Amino acid sequence: MTAVADLGPETVKAFDASGQFADVLGLADHLDDALWRVESASIEPQDSPGGLVVAGMGGSGVGGMLARAALGDRASRRIAVSRDYGLPAQTTPDTTVLCSSYSGDTEETLTAFEAAGALGARRIVCTTGGRLAQQAREESVPVIGVPGAFQPRAAVGYMLVVALEVAALAGVGERLRTEIDLAAAAARRLASAWGPESPEDSLAKSLARKLHGTVPQIMGSGLTAPIAYRWKTQINENAKTPAFCSELPELDHNELVGWSEASRLGRFGAVMLDDSDLHPRVRERIDLTRELIRQHAAVDERVASVGETRTERLVSLVLLGDLVSLYMAVLAGYDPGPIDLLEELKRRLSVS
């Protein structure tokens, strides 16, 4: 691995040939732009007693997971996320199905689009183009266009806002535009506090240095559970590192025991994602769980969300995790952009 002396702008620039830092640091602008793009699509509200299904894979699907968490108990109907070729068994003709594929060529999402059409469910598409946009326009399905030139995982702000706005259009949850505006303002401040020009002991850089060389285990609960999943996938793709996620309180009924042998097997890093709105017993469990695994973990960190509203706090941890994963890539001497194994898998599937 390449030894990196600092994580300042010049070092980042030397490794980030694909411009991933700029895309992540642009999260606030993405949130603002996404609201405009949904408005421009001129989609009529339509009540959906069957709720909302967000069909999408990878960075496209995680927007639905985060939107469901941001809404929390303000969702009046079911929000399901489908990361498969079909739709959940409970999907009915009075369900709205948001088919979300950044590229527009994700085969699982294309299959879900067709399944929703066969069922007679209302469909809305979010994409940059591809076959999904073509099929949607041929079938007069509304399309919310998002800008191209990103890695799909960097479009998380667009996918989050689109899912939230579609939920409101379907009568599934409250409209959170004010919260989105506040989250965008907070993301601008935090991008400055944690970005490459920040001090070397800033939170994102410090966490990256601690997690570098470990197998990170990211743990969340409630609002932070899907964010833990986001951290895991970002570390996988950007830092090219195995990482895993789990959820409290469930992990205290199984995974906790596995930590007793962790140090014998390798260097594992534990990160607990905290939030002020977690159940008091979960917050107590975080303290006790850390106490029990501390002697077996190479890294033991508790990271709290920042902000007043659920959406603001969620966005703060998403941005932090994205930056941590990018700094980990730089520390390892990688350009975070390329995803060679995923591309090879797609190539092989295309000829099979």
TAVENBEL-V522300 format. One line per field, one symbol per residue. phi: phi as a letter, one per 40 degrees, with the letter a starting at -180 (. if undefined). psi: psi as a letter, one per 20 degrees, with the letter a starting at -180 (. if undefined). A space follows every 50 residues. Layout:
phi: ???
psi: ???
This chain:
phi: .ccbcabcdccdccbcccgcccccccddccccccdccccccfcccacbdc gbbbbabfccccdccccdcccfccccbcbbbbbacbbddccbccccbccb adcgbcccccccdccccccgccbbbbacigccccccccbfcdbccbccgc cdcccdccccccccccdcccgcaccbcccccccccccccccccbcdccdc ccdccccccccdgbccbbbaafdcccccccddcccdcccfbcabbabccd ccbaddccccbccccibbbbbccbacccddcccccdcccccccdcbbcbb bbbccbhccdcccccccccccccdccccccccgbccccbdcccccccccc bc
psi: qppphrkrghgghhhmhjkhghggijgghggghhghhgghilppqopnhi appooqqchhhhhgghghgggcjipirpoqpomahbqqhiprhkqpoooo oghjjohghhghghghghhjqpqqqoricahggghghhjkpppopqqajq phhikhgghggggghhgghjkhrqpkhghgghhgghhgghhhhiahirqi jqgggggghhipjropopprqchighhhgggghhhgggilppqqqrpqig hijfhhhhihjghhhaopppopoqqijqphhghhhgghgghhigiiphpo qppqrprgrggghghghggghghghghhgghikqpigqmghghgggghhh j.
